[in-house]
Amino acid sequence: MRMPSKELLEQLRKDYPIGCKVKLLKMSDVQAPPIGTICEVLGIDDIGDLMVAWSNGSGLNVVFREDIAIRIDKEEQNG
């Protein structure tokens, strides 16, 4: 596993601040929430994974360079 640089971690933390919402596009885990599930970012750990709280109660992190989730606007959450 390649560790992200300090600069990349800082950028990820800026792009995905605590409290922002993201939507799952891809996750390769048998216990993954369904595609399209929304979560709230709780933080980013030192290996770049998004620590999140999924709307369905799941606690799986979004794994850096493996899973795909996009940040969404409040309007999209309600739409």
Residue pairs with C-beta under 8 A, 6 or more apart in sequence:
1 47
2 65
3 47
3 48
4 12
4 47
4 48
4 64
8 48
9 44
9 46
9 48
12 44
12 48
12 64
13 44
15 71
16 22
16 41
16 44
16 50
16 71
17 41
18 41
18 42
18 43
19 40
19 41
20 40
20 41
20 71
21 38
21 39
21 40
21 41
21 71
21 72
21 74
21 77
22 38
22 39
22 41
22 50
22 52
22 62
22 69
22 70
22 71
22 72
23 36
23 37
23 38
23 69
23 70
23 72
23 76
24 32
24 33
24 34
24 35
24 36
24 37
24 38
24 39
24 54
24 62
24 67
24 68
24 69
25 35
25 68
25 69
25 70
26 35
26 67
26 68
27 33
27 35
27 60
27 62
27 63
27 67
27 68
27 69
28 66
28 67
29 60
29 67
31 58
31 60
32 58
32 60
32 67
33 39
33 54
33 56
33 58
33 60
34 56
37 54
37 55
37 56
37 58
38 54
38 55
38 72
38 77
39 52
39 53
39 54
39 55
39 62
39 69
40 52
40 53
41 50
41 51
41 52
42 51
42 52
42 53
43 51
44 50
44 51
45 51
45 61
47 64
48 64
48 65
49 61
49 62
49 63
49 64
50 61
50 62
50 64
50 69
51 61
52 60
52 61
52 62
52 69
53 59
54 60
62 69
